[in-house]
Amino acid sequence: ATPPALHLAHANTMLAAASMLSIANTVTHVVGGDGLDFWTDDSGYCKTIVGESEGVHRPAGFARLHTAVGDRLSFTFSTHHDLWSLASLEALEACDFAGATLLANRMGGGGCDDEADLACMEAATPFVLRVNNSEKDLYLACNVSDHCFNGQRLVVHTHEQRPLPPREVVVPLWTDDAGYCKPLPQVFPCNVSDPETCQHHGTHGVRPHGHRREGGGLAPITVPLGTTLVFRYSTHHDVWAHPSAESLVACDYEGARLLAGREHGGGCENDADLACIDASVGFRLRPRSVGKWFLSCSAGDHCANGQTLVVTVAEPAPLAPNGLYTYADVDQPALF
């Protein structure tokens, strides 16, 4: 199959991402980091970030979430986390819980003892928070240990009416070093005597192929026709289009098409230098017809590590059929 027609260009933008599931006339936003839809501090950029401590996975926290009155927020988390509403943005950024309100204790997110136990996490009953006030932002964080400082915090902005999807969408960190930062032996069994089986254990972020979604890798994106996708990445990556989901999952580049080379993502030499990545022009992809794109990076073992993405381009509508959208926010870096 031939990928949909495309238009390539360059631009400079700063957006943030959030996905949601449409239910009747409301929307339930599943809050989570890249790949696993969990409320956790163990998902983010999995190597030391320039200018930050080793423990910081999301320097700017979760991507700001835009909602409409009546929407619901769904949080699934292990007994190592909780959920609080803080008094202000300043309190959130300082992780100051004075005057904060506990919304869900450690048992409130499903009761699993280990969030790496995917069977338990997927079967767990999440904590659901209904959004009712469009005049007040929500400032949410975890108060366990240093999790808030590690980036387990979220700003929710509520609109009277549902905001329209953006014309440009930034793909979150196009790198194999972002994802779930702890081992997931259920997904990637690791035999210490065979280093090849341990490629996902501690070096790269885990974006498991085939885990609950087509193609695995990054969370899939559905956008209306006319939207431009923006990829910012270092000179260690590229962007390819595969002819099918099977080709993507197999990381098979026979019949695949190179869309952008290593020099087209912005020119930064180190993808741990987020200041350079965020300020770069990046590569822009603008599909000209509806259909699916199966995208990956061909460098090294990056595709096998989960540097893959499925993009569905749909006819323009207030909500795409499966409700997945990425919303724009000019004040938030394009992280998670």
Order of alpha helices (4+ residues) and beta strands (2+ residues): beta-beta-beta-beta-beta-beta-beta-alpha-beta-alpha-beta-beta-beta-beta-beta-beta-beta-beta-alpha-beta-alpha-beta-beta-beta
